[in-house]
Amino acid sequence: MTTEQDSSAVQDGANTADDGLVKAIARVAHEVVAAHSVAHGDYTTEPWESFPEKDKARTCARVAAFLNNPGLHPTADLGPAVATLSATERSAAYVFHGVVHAIAREQART
């Protein structure tokens, strides 16, 4: 399956940050990245339940962007700030991106 096709089932219409599937993917991706961060000694990522609403909305918007643009680079939404990120922070962006597309591919199978 190509990168362009990996979200085809989810992409039948444009995804928005308010979609139930987008919210579910955002939560899972957030929790996986939080676990990744803990594995690297960073305990600062709050659980989804404690995450501020504005940060949840940003995370959902990021998921929708990746679903609507399957070729979007994992760090594209970080802009110039990506140059200041640690290797662990950059790898977290790739983990997030990978989780989003893995769930989209799984949804395409059903």
Long-range contacts (C-beta under 8 A, 24 or more apart in sequence): 1-105, 1-108, 3-70, 3-71, 3-101, 4-70, 4-71, 5-70, 5-108, 6-70, 6-101, 6-104, 6-105, 6-108, 7-66, 7-67, 7-70, 7-101, 7-104, 7-105, 7-108, 8-108, 9-104, 9-107, 9-108, 9-109, 9-110, 10-67, 10-104, 10-107, 10-108, 11-67, 11-68, 11-70, 14-68, 15-63, 15-64, 15-67, 15-68, 16-64, 17-57, 17-60, 17-61, 17-63, 17-64, 18-60, 19-64, 21-107, 22-60, 22-63, 22-64, 22-67, 23-60, 25-63, 25-67, 25-99, 25-100, 25-103, 25-104, 26-56, 26-59, 26-60, 26-62, 26-63, 28-99, 28-103, 29-59, 29-63, 29-96, 29-99, 29-100, 29-103, 30-59, 30-96, 32-95, 32-96, 32-99, 33-92, 33-95, 33-96, 33-99, 36-91, 36-92, 36-95, 37-88, 37-92, 40-88, 42-88, 62-96, 63-100, 66-97, 66-100, 66-101, 67-100, 67-104, 70-101, 70-104, 74-98
